[in-house]
Amino acid sequence: MASKFALSTLPMDEIVYGLERYDALSLPLLNEGLLRELLAEAESAAFRPARESIGEGDRIVYQRMEVCDRFPDASAFISLRDDFQALWDASLSVGSDYPFESPVRFNDLMLQRYAPGEVGITPHRDRSGYRNIICLFVLAGRGRFAVCADRNGKNAREIANAPGDVILIRAPGFLASSARPFHFVRDIVESRYVVGLRHERR
């Protein structure tokens, strides 16, 4: 894992503190070699357009991106999921002070591509079926990622999201809470590739 990740273990005390106090944080994690491998596969992936809007009325969310959720067994993204799961498990043992409602299992894998100049995703909350934590690995591109207080983007706080960073966002089940922070992606100025790992309750 050390050859793929910039960290040999995840700073779990820092992660738990950051999630509890700020809802999200980021860490530099992907080494250059792994980043190049993932990006090369991402650039040739079979994307499909995502729905342009979700919800209705004052709860509508607009998004402009393409997604890919089908990967061959030999995919670098499958390896990323498995290697990160191993790194996560080695960094956080289950005990009496375990901060999540259940052992985290990254069973949802999604690659996203954003084109320059597009809206990205307006302020929204991820669905409640995603539990414990959401992990977004930035592979390429520049844009703004922020958590905020509501659907209007009030009190936005930007999170570092350079290529190689992983953004960690709290989800229901963290510290026995149902909190789902609002967040958004905007001001896409370069083609942006992000891969998400989530624990989906099934």
Buried (B, 14 or more C-beta within 10 A) or exposed (E): EEEBBBBEEBEEEEBBEBBBEEBBBBBBBBBEEBBEBBBEBBEEBEBEEBEEEBEEEEEEBBBBBBBBBEBEEEBBBEBBBEBBBEBBEEBBEEEEEEBBBEEBBBEBBBBBBBBEEBBBBBBBBBEEEBBBBBBBBBBBBBBBBBBBBEBEBEEBEEBEBEBBBBBBBBBBBBEEEEBBBBBBBBBBEEBBBBBBBBBEBE
